[in-house]
Amino acid sequence: MTDASSRKPKPAPSPAPEGPSSDNLDPFPEPVAIPLEDVLDLHSVPPRDAKGVVEEYLHECYRQNFAAVRIIHGRGIGVQREMVRQVLSKLDFVESFADAPMEAGGWGATVITFRRHPK
């Protein structure tokens, strides 16, 4: 048996650092504006988010008066390509879409032409 007086006391916990903890730091607390370009590469987009990203991208490109854009979906087994084309077929401001030229991705990318804005 040990005597209570022979036990060393536990050290006091360190005080919490001031300011936000590193566990909940958001490197982007505010929305980050990303420049809109005429090419969207879906390789960096998680598949579960791809449809929403494509829809938003197309709406914004049309709103900003792009004449045409290209979406790179990759060759794979065609799942992303089919999803992109289903979205395109439902948008009334899309004039046409087709496989990109071989030098721009071939069947791994789709080129979209928008209708002109009404005057």
N, C-alpha and C positions, 0 to 999 in steps of 0.2 A: 504494500500500500504506500502511496505517496502522500506526503503532507501537502495541504493546499498552499502553504506558504512557500513550498519549493517549486511550484509551477510558475513559469514565466508568464506574464500577462501578454495577451495578444496585442500586436501593434494596432493602433487606430487606423481605420481605412483612410486612404489618401483623399483629400478633398477633390470634388469633381472639377475638371478644368472649366474655366469660364468660356462662354460662347457655345455654339452648337457642337455637339459631339460628332466625331468622325463617322459614327454609325448612321447618322441621318443627314449627312451633307448631300445636298443635291447640287451637282456641278452646274446645272442650268435651272435655277429657280424661276426664271422667266422664260417664255417661249423664245426659241432661237430662230431668227429669220434665215432661211436658206435660199440663196439665189435660184430662181427658176430658170432652167435651161431646156433646150429642145430635145434632150435625151434623158430618159429615166431608165436606170439599170436596176432591175429587180433582184439581182444576185445578193444584195445586202439587206433585202427586206424579208423578214420572217414570213413564210408562206401563209400563216394565219392572218397577217396584216396586209397582204399583197392586194387583195381586191379593193379594200378601202383606200389604200395609197394610190392605186391606179385611178379610181374614180375621182378622188380629190385632185390629183395631178392633172387629169384631163379637163376638169371644170376650170381649174385655175389657169391653165394654158389658154383655153378658149376665152376666158374672161380677160386675159392680158393680150388678146389678139394675135396669138401665134397662128401662123398659116398651116404649119405641119409640125409633127413631133415624131420621135421614134422611141419605142419602148423595147428594151432588151429583156427578154424573158428567159433566154437560154434555149438550148435544143432539147436536152433531156428526153423525157417520154411524152412531152406535150401538154402536161397539166397546166402549167402557167400560161402557155400560149392560148389554150382553150379558154381559160378564165379571162384573159385580156380580151379576146375576141367576143366573148359573151357580153362583157361590159360595153365594148364598142358598139355592138349591134343594137343596144338599147338606148344609145345617146343620140338625140335628134340633131345635135350640132356637129356630128361626125359625118363628113361628106363621103369618105372612103377609107379603107385600110387594106393593107396587103403585106406580104413578106417584104422585108428590106432587101435591097440589092445585095449581092454576095459580099461586096467589099464593106457593107455596113451591117453584116450579121446574118444575111440570108434568112433562113427559116427560124433562126434563133432570135429574131427581132421583128417587130411589126412597125410599119410606117403608117401614120395616121394623118389624113388631111381633113381640116376643119371647114365647115361651111362659113361663108362670109357673114359677118354680123349684119343684121338688117339696118338700113340707114334711116 
